[in-house]
Amino acid sequence: SVKALAEIFDFVAGLMQRVPKKPNEMKADLQNSTAILVKENLKEKEYG
């Protein structure tokens, strides 16, 4: 759901603030988590 996505993005943003990383690593992490979220969301739509 959109609400769940927003909560997860808040969570990820919070983690990123706490864990200093190289910008390119952060970008990769964000892309990975976004890809996973999108896949989960699509599954929800298909089966939900």
C-alpha distance matrix in Angstrom:
0.0 3.8 5.4 5.2 6.3 8.7 10.0 10.7 12.4 14.4 15.4 16.5 18.3 20.0 21.2 22.5 24.5 26.1 26.9 29.3 29.0 30.4 28.4 28.2 26.9 24.2 23.3 23.2 21.1 18.5 18.7 18.4 15.4 13.7 14.9 13.6 10.0 10.3 12.1 9.7 6.9 10.0 11.1 8.3 9.1 12.8 13.2 10.7
3.8 0.0 3.8 5.4 5.0 6.2 8.7 9.9 10.5 12.3 14.2 15.2 16.3 18.3 19.9 20.9 22.6 24.6 25.6 27.7 27.5 28.8 26.5 26.6 25.7 22.7 21.6 22.2 20.2 17.2 17.6 18.1 15.0 12.9 14.8 14.4 10.6 10.8 13.5 11.8 8.9 11.9 13.9 11.6 11.9 15.6 16.5 14.2
5.4 3.8 0.0 3.8 5.4 5.1 6.2 8.7 9.9 10.6 12.4 14.3 15.3 16.6 18.5 20.0 21.3 23.0 24.5 26.8 27.1 28.9 26.9 27.4 26.2 23.0 22.5 23.3 20.8 18.0 19.2 19.4 16.0 14.5 16.9 16.0 12.2 13.4 15.9 13.7 11.4 14.8 16.2 13.5 14.5 18.2 18.5 15.8
5.2 5.4 3.8 0.0 3.8 5.4 5.1 6.2 8.6 9.9 10.5 12.3 14.1 15.3 16.5 18.3 20.1 21.3 22.5 25.1 25.2 27.1 25.5 25.8 24.1 21.1 21.0 21.2 18.4 16.1 17.3 16.9 13.3 12.5 14.7 13.1 9.6 11.5 13.6 10.9 9.6 13.3 14.1 11.8 13.7 17.0 16.9 14.7
6.3 5.0 5.4 3.8 0.0 3.8 5.4 5.1 6.1 8.6 9.7 10.4 12.1 14.1 15.2 16.3 18.3 20.1 20.8 23.1 22.8 24.4 22.4 22.5 21.2 18.2 17.6 18.0 15.6 12.9 13.9 14.0 10.6 9.2 11.8 10.9 7.3 9.0 11.8 10.1 8.7 12.2 13.8 12.3 13.8 17.0 17.7 16.0
8.7 6.2 5.1 5.4 3.8 0.0 3.8 5.5 5.1 6.2 8.6 9.9 10.4 12.3 14.3 15.2 16.6 18.6 20.0 22.1 22.3 24.0 21.9 22.7 21.6 18.2 17.9 19.0 16.6 13.6 15.3 16.0 12.6 11.3 14.5 14.1 10.6 12.3 15.4 13.9 12.3 15.8 17.6 15.8 17.0 20.4 21.2 19.1
10.0 8.7 6.2 5.1 5.4 3.8 0.0 3.8 5.5 5.1 6.2 8.7 9.9 10.6 12.4 14.3 15.5 16.9 18.5 21.1 21.7 23.9 22.4 23.3 21.7 18.4 18.8 19.6 16.7 14.3 16.5 16.6 12.9 12.7 15.8 14.6 11.5 14.0 16.5 14.4 13.6 17.3 18.4 16.5 18.4 21.7 21.8 19.7
10.7 9.9 8.7 6.2 5.1 5.5 3.8 0.0 3.8 5.4 4.9 6.1 8.5 9.7 10.5 12.2 14.2 15.4 16.3 18.9 19.1 21.2 19.8 20.4 18.5 15.5 15.9 16.3 13.2 11.1 13.3 13.0 9.2 9.6 12.6 11.3 8.7 11.8 14.0 12.2 12.2 15.9 16.8 15.7 17.9 20.7 21.0 19.5
12.4 10.5 9.9 8.6 6.1 5.1 5.5 3.8 0.0 3.8 5.3 5.0 6.0 8.4 9.7 10.4 12.3 14.3 15.2 17.2 17.3 19.0 17.2 18.0 16.7 13.3 13.4 14.5 11.9 9.1 11.6 12.3 9.0 8.7 12.3 12.1 9.6 12.1 15.0 14.1 13.7 17.0 18.6 17.8 19.5 22.4 23.2 21.8
14.4 12.3 10.6 9.9 8.6 6.2 5.1 5.4 3.8 0.0 3.8 5.5 5.1 6.1 8.7 9.9 10.7 12.6 14.4 16.6 17.5 19.7 18.2 19.7 18.3 14.7 15.5 17.1 14.2 11.9 14.9 15.6 12.3 12.4 16.0 15.6 13.2 15.8 18.6 17.3 16.8 20.4 21.8 20.5 22.3 25.4 25.9 24.2
15.4 14.2 12.4 10.5 9.7 8.6 6.2 4.9 5.3 3.8 0.0 3.8 5.4 5.1 6.3 8.7 10.0 10.8 12.4 15.2 16.2 18.8 17.9 19.2 17.2 13.9 15.4 16.3 13.0 11.5 14.7 14.6 11.2 12.4 15.8 14.6 12.8 16.0 18.2 16.7 17.0 20.6 21.4 20.5 22.8 25.5 25.7 24.2
16.5 15.2 14.3 12.3 10.4 9.9 8.7 6.1 5.0 5.5 3.8 0.0 3.8 5.3 5.0 6.2 8.7 10.0 10.4 12.8 13.1 15.4 14.4 15.5 13.5 10.2 11.7 12.6 9.3 7.9 11.3 11.4 8.5 10.0 13.4 12.8 11.7 14.7 16.9 16.1 16.8 20.0 21.1 20.8 22.9 25.5 26.0 25.0
18.3 16.3 15.3 14.1 12.1 10.4 9.9 8.5 6.0 5.1 5.4 3.8 0.0 3.8 5.4 5.1 6.3 8.8 10.0 11.8 12.6 14.7 13.3 15.2 13.9 10.2 11.7 13.6 11.0 9.2 12.8 13.8 11.4 12.1 15.7 15.8 14.5 17.0 19.7 19.2 19.3 22.5 24.0 23.5 25.3 28.1 28.8 27.6
20.0 18.3 16.6 15.3 14.1 12.3 10.6 9.7 8.4 6.1 5.1 5.3 3.8 0.0 3.8 5.4 5.2 6.5 8.8 11.3 13.1 15.9 15.3 17.5 15.7 12.4 14.6 16.3 13.3 12.2 15.9 16.4 13.8 15.1 18.6 18.1 16.8 19.8 22.2 21.1 21.5 24.9 26.0 25.3 27.4 30.2 30.5 29.1
21.2 19.9 18.5 16.5 15.2 14.3 12.4 10.5 9.7 8.7 6.3 5.0 5.4 3.8 0.0 3.8 5.4 5.2 6.1 9.2 10.6 13.8 13.8 15.6 13.2 10.4 13.1 14.2 10.9 10.9 14.6 14.5 12.3 14.5 17.5 16.8 16.3 19.5 21.4 20.5 21.6 24.8 25.6 25.3 27.7 30.1 30.4 29.4
22.5 20.9 20.0 18.3 16.3 15.2 14.3 12.2 10.4 9.9 8.7 6.2 5.1 5.4 3.8 0.0 3.8 5.4 5.2 6.8 7.8 10.5 10.2 12.4 10.5 7.4 10.3 12.0 9.5 9.3 13.1 13.7 12.2 14.0 17.1 17.2 16.9 19.7 21.8 21.6 22.5 25.4 26.6 26.7 28.7 31.1 31.8 31.0
24.5 22.6 21.3 20.1 18.3 16.6 15.5 14.2 12.3 10.7 10.0 8.7 6.3 5.2 5.4 3.8 0.0 3.8 5.7 6.8 9.2 12.0 11.9 14.8 13.4 10.4 13.2 15.4 13.2 12.8 16.5 17.4 15.8 17.3 20.6 20.7 20.1 22.8 25.1 24.7 25.3 28.4 29.7 29.4 31.4 34.0 34.7 33.6
26.1 24.6 23.0 21.3 20.1 18.6 16.9 15.4 14.3 12.6 10.8 10.0 8.8 6.5 5.2 5.4 3.8 0.0 3.8 6.4 9.4 12.9 13.7 16.4 14.3 11.9 15.3 16.8 14.2 14.6 18.4 18.5 16.9 19.0 22.1 21.7 21.3 24.4 26.4 25.7 26.7 29.8 30.7 30.5 32.8 35.3 35.5 34.5
26.9 25.6 24.5 22.5 20.8 20.0 18.5 16.3 15.2 14.4 12.4 10.4 10.0 8.8 6.1 5.2 5.7 3.8 0.0 3.8 6.2 9.9 11.4 13.6 11.2 9.5 13.2 14.3 11.9 13.2 16.7 16.6 15.7 18.2 20.8 20.5 20.8 23.8 25.5 25.1 26.5 29.4 30.2 30.4 32.8 35.0 35.4 34.7
29.3 27.7 26.8 25.1 23.1 22.1 21.1 18.9 17.2 16.6 15.2 12.8 11.8 11.3 9.2 6.8 6.8 6.4 3.8 0.0 3.8 7.1 9.0 11.7 10.0 8.9 12.5 14.0 12.6 13.9 17.1 17.6 17.3 19.4 22.0 22.3 22.8 25.4 27.2 27.4 28.6 31.3 32.4 32.8 35.0 37.1 37.8 37.3
29.0 27.5 27.1 25.2 22.8 22.3 21.7 19.1 17.3 17.5 16.2 13.1 12.6 13.1 10.6 7.8 9.2 9.4 6.2 3.8 0.0 3.7 6.2 8.3 6.5 6.2 9.7 10.9 10.2 12.0 14.7 15.3 15.7 17.8 19.9 20.6 21.5 23.8 25.5 26.1 27.5 29.8 31.0 31.8 33.9 35.7 36.6 36.5
30.4 28.8 28.9 27.1 24.4 24.0 23.9 21.2 19.0 19.7 18.8 15.4 14.7 15.9 13.8 10.5 12.0 12.9 9.9 7.1 3.7 0.0 3.8 5.6 5.3 6.3 8.7 10.1 10.7 12.4 14.4 15.5 16.7 18.3 20.1 21.3 22.6 24.3 26.0 27.1 28.4 30.4 31.9 33.0 34.7 36.4 37.7 37.8
28.4 26.5 26.9 25.5 22.4 21.9 22.4 19.8 17.2 18.2 17.9 14.4 13.3 15.3 13.8 10.2 11.9 13.7 11.4 9.0 6.2 3.8 0.0 3.8 5.5 5.1 6.2 8.7 9.9 10.5 12.3 14.2 15.4 16.3 18.2 20.0 20.9 22.3 24.3 25.7 26.5 28.4 30.3 31.3 32.7 34.5 36.1 36.1
28.2 26.6 27.4 25.8 22.5 22.7 23.3 20.4 18.0 19.7 19.2 15.5 15.2 17.5 15.6 12.4 14.8 16.4 13.6 11.7 8.3 5.6 3.8 0.0 3.8 5.4 5.0 6.2 8.6 9.8 10.5 12.3 14.3 15.2 16.4 18.4 19.8 20.9 22.6 24.3 25.5 26.9 28.7 30.2 31.5 33.0 34.7 35.0
26.9 25.7 26.2 24.1 21.2 21.6 21.7 18.5 16.7 18.3 17.2 13.5 13.9 15.7 13.2 10.5 13.4 14.3 11.2 10.0 6.5 5.3 5.5 3.8 0.0 3.8 5.4 5.1 6.2 8.6 9.8 10.5 12.3 14.0 15.3 16.6 18.2 19.9 21.2 22.6 24.1 25.8 27.2 28.6 30.3 31.7 33.1 33.4
24.2 22.7 23.0 21.1 18.2 18.2 18.4 15.5 13.3 14.7 13.9 10.2 10.2 12.4 10.4 7.4 10.4 11.9 9.5 8.9 6.2 6.3 5.1 5.4 3.8 0.0 3.8 5.4 5.1 6.1 8.6 9.8 10.5 12.0 14.1 15.3 16.3 18.1 19.9 21.0 22.1 24.2 25.7 26.7 28.4 30.2 31.5 31.5
23.3 21.6 22.5 21.0 17.6 17.9 18.8 15.9 13.4 15.5 15.4 11.7 11.7 14.6 13.1 10.3 13.2 15.3 13.2 12.5 9.7 8.7 6.2 5.0 5.4 3.8 0.0 3.8 5.4 5.1 6.1 8.6 10.0 10.4 12.1 14.2 15.2 16.3 18.3 19.9 20.7 22.4 24.3 25.6 26.8 28.5 30.2 30.4
23.2 22.2 23.3 21.2 18.0 19.0 19.6 16.3 14.5 17.1 16.3 12.6 13.6 16.3 14.2 12.0 15.4 16.8 14.3 14.0 10.9 10.1 8.7 6.2 5.1 5.4 3.8 0.0 3.8 5.4 5.1 6.1 8.6 9.7 10.5 12.3 14.1 15.2 16.5 18.3 19.8 21.1 22.7 24.3 25.8 27.1 28.6 29.2
21.1 20.2 20.8 18.4 15.6 16.6 16.7 13.2 11.9 14.2 13.0 9.3 11.0 13.3 10.9 9.5 13.2 14.2 11.9 12.6 10.2 10.7 9.9 8.6 6.2 5.1 5.4 3.8 0.0 3.8 5.5 5.1 6.1 8.4 9.8 10.6 12.2 14.1 15.4 16.5 18.1 20.0 21.2 22.5 24.4 25.9 27.0 27.3
18.5 17.2 18.0 16.1 12.9 13.6 14.3 11.1 9.1 11.9 11.5 7.9 9.2 12.2 10.9 9.3 12.8 14.6 13.2 13.9 12.0 12.4 10.5 9.8 8.6 6.1 5.1 5.4 3.8 0.0 3.8 5.4 5.2 5.9 8.5 9.9 10.4 12.0 14.1 15.2 16.1 18.1 19.9 20.8 22.3 24.2 25.7 25.6
18.7 17.6 19.2 17.3 13.9 15.3 16.5 13.3 11.6 14.9 14.7 11.3 12.8 15.9 14.6 13.1 16.5 18.4 16.7 17.1 14.7 14.4 12.3 10.5 9.8 8.6 6.1 5.1 5.5 3.8 0.0 3.8 5.6 5.1 6.0 8.6 9.8 10.4 12.2 14.2 15.1 16.4 18.4 19.8 21.0 22.5 24.3 24.7
18.4 18.1 19.4 16.9 14.0 16.0 16.6 13.0 12.3 15.6 14.6 11.4 13.8 16.4 14.5 13.7 17.4 18.5 16.6 17.6 15.3 15.5 14.2 12.3 10.5 9.8 8.6 6.1 5.1 5.4 3.8 0.0 3.8 5.4 5.1 6.2 8.6 9.9 10.7 12.4 14.2 15.5 16.7 18.5 20.2 21.3 22.7 23.3
15.4 15.0 16.0 13.3 10.6 12.6 12.9 9.2 9.0 12.3 11.2 8.5 11.4 13.8 12.3 12.2 15.8 16.9 15.7 17.3 15.7 16.7 15.4 14.3 12.3 10.5 10.0 8.6 6.1 5.2 5.6 3.8 0.0 3.8 5.4 5.1 6.1 8.6 9.9 10.5 12.1 14.2 15.3 16.4 18.4 20.0 21.0 21.2
13.7 12.9 14.5 12.5 9.2 11.3 12.7 9.6 8.7 12.4 12.4 10.0 12.1 15.1 14.5 14.0 17.3 19.0 18.2 19.4 17.8 18.3 16.3 15.2 14.0 12.0 10.4 9.7 8.4 5.9 5.1 5.4 3.8 0.0 3.8 5.4 5.0 6.1 8.6 9.8 10.3 12.2 14.2 15.2 16.5 18.4 20.0 20.0
14.9 14.8 16.9 14.7 11.8 14.5 15.8 12.6 12.3 16.0 15.8 13.4 15.7 18.6 17.5 17.1 20.6 22.1 20.8 22.0 19.9 20.1 18.2 16.4 15.3 14.1 12.1 10.5 9.8 8.5 6.0 5.1 5.4 3.8 0.0 3.8 5.5 5.2 6.2 8.7 9.8 10.6 12.4 14.3 15.5 16.6 18.4 19.2
13.6 14.4 16.0 13.1 10.9 14.1 14.6 11.3 12.1 15.6 14.6 12.8 15.8 18.1 16.8 17.2 20.7 21.7 20.5 22.3 20.6 21.3 20.0 18.4 16.6 15.3 14.2 12.3 10.6 9.9 8.6 6.2 5.1 5.4 3.8 0.0 3.8 5.5 5.2 6.2 8.5 9.9 10.7 12.4 14.4 15.4 16.5 17.2
10.0 10.6 12.2 9.6 7.3 10.6 11.5 8.7 9.6 13.2 12.8 11.7 14.5 16.8 16.3 16.9 20.1 21.3 20.8 22.8 21.5 22.6 20.9 19.8 18.2 16.3 15.2 14.1 12.2 10.4 9.8 8.6 6.1 5.0 5.5 3.8 0.0 3.8 5.4 5.1 6.0 8.6 9.9 10.5 12.4 14.3 15.4 15.3
10.3 10.8 13.4 11.5 9.0 12.3 14.0 11.8 12.1 15.8 16.0 14.7 17.0 19.8 19.5 19.7 22.8 24.4 23.8 25.4 23.8 24.3 22.3 20.9 19.9 18.1 16.3 15.2 14.1 12.0 10.4 9.9 8.6 6.1 5.2 5.5 3.8 0.0 3.8 5.5 5.0 6.2 8.6 9.8 10.6 12.3 14.3 14.6
12.1 13.5 15.9 13.6 11.8 15.4 16.5 14.0 15.0 18.6 18.2 16.9 19.7 22.2 21.4 21.8 25.1 26.4 25.5 27.2 25.5 26.0 24.3 22.6 21.2 19.9 18.3 16.5 15.4 14.1 12.2 10.7 9.9 8.6 6.2 5.2 5.4 3.8 0.0 3.8 5.4 5.1 6.3 8.7 10.0 10.6 12.3 13.4
9.7 11.8 13.7 10.9 10.1 13.9 14.4 12.2 14.1 17.3 16.7 16.1 19.2 21.1 20.5 21.6 24.7 25.7 25.1 27.4 26.1 27.1 25.7 24.3 22.6 21.0 19.9 18.3 16.5 15.2 14.2 12.4 10.5 9.8 8.7 6.2 5.1 5.5 3.8 0.0 3.8 5.5 5.1 6.2 8.8 9.9 10.6 11.0
6.9 8.9 11.4 9.6 8.7 12.3 13.6 12.2 13.7 16.8 17.0 16.8 19.3 21.5 21.6 22.5 25.3 26.7 26.5 28.6 27.5 28.4 26.5 25.5 24.1 22.1 20.7 19.8 18.1 16.1 15.1 14.2 12.1 10.3 9.8 8.5 6.0 5.0 5.4 3.8 0.0 3.8 5.4 5.0 6.4 8.8 10.1 9.7
10.0 11.9 14.8 13.3 12.2 15.8 17.3 15.9 17.0 20.4 20.6 20.0 22.5 24.9 24.8 25.4 28.4 29.8 29.4 31.3 29.8 30.4 28.4 26.9 25.8 24.2 22.4 21.1 20.0 18.1 16.4 15.5 14.2 12.2 10.6 9.9 8.6 6.2 5.1 5.5 3.8 0.0 3.8 5.3 5.1 6.2 8.7 9.5
11.1 13.9 16.2 14.1 13.8 17.6 18.4 16.8 18.6 21.8 21.4 21.1 24.0 26.0 25.6 26.6 29.7 30.7 30.2 32.4 31.0 31.9 30.3 28.7 27.2 25.7 24.3 22.7 21.2 19.9 18.4 16.7 15.3 14.2 12.4 10.7 9.9 8.6 6.3 5.1 5.4 3.8 0.0 3.8 5.4 5.1 6.0 7.6
8.3 11.6 13.5 11.8 12.3 15.8 16.5 15.7 17.8 20.5 20.5 20.8 23.5 25.3 25.3 26.7 29.4 30.5 30.4 32.8 31.8 33.0 31.3 30.2 28.6 26.7 25.6 24.3 22.5 20.8 19.8 18.5 16.4 15.2 14.3 12.4 10.5 9.8 8.7 6.2 5.0 5.3 3.8 0.0 3.8 5.5 5.4 4.9
9.1 11.9 14.5 13.7 13.8 17.0 18.4 17.9 19.5 22.3 22.8 22.9 25.3 27.4 27.7 28.7 31.4 32.8 32.8 35.0 33.9 34.7 32.7 31.5 30.3 28.4 26.8 25.8 24.4 22.3 21.0 20.2 18.4 16.5 15.5 14.4 12.4 10.6 10.0 8.8 6.4 5.1 5.4 3.8 0.0 3.8 5.7 5.3
12.8 15.6 18.2 17.0 17.0 20.4 21.7 20.7 22.4 25.4 25.5 25.5 28.1 30.2 30.1 31.1 34.0 35.3 35.0 37.1 35.7 36.4 34.5 33.0 31.7 30.2 28.5 27.1 25.9 24.2 22.5 21.3 20.0 18.4 16.6 15.4 14.3 12.3 10.6 9.9 8.8 6.2 5.1 5.5 3.8 0.0 3.8 5.9
13.2 16.5 18.5 16.9 17.7 21.2 21.8 21.0 23.2 25.9 25.7 26.0 28.8 30.5 30.4 31.8 34.7 35.5 35.4 37.8 36.6 37.7 36.1 34.7 33.1 31.5 30.2 28.6 27.0 25.7 24.3 22.7 21.0 20.0 18.4 16.5 15.4 14.3 12.3 10.6 10.1 8.7 6.0 5.4 5.7 3.8 0.0 3.8
10.7 14.2 15.8 14.7 16.0 19.1 19.7 19.5 21.8 24.2 24.2 25.0 27.6 29.1 29.4 31.0 33.6 34.5 34.7 37.3 36.5 37.8 36.1 35.0 33.4 31.5 30.4 29.2 27.3 25.6 24.7 23.3 21.2 20.0 19.2 17.2 15.3 14.6 13.4 11.0 9.7 9.5 7.6 4.9 5.3 5.9 3.8 0.0
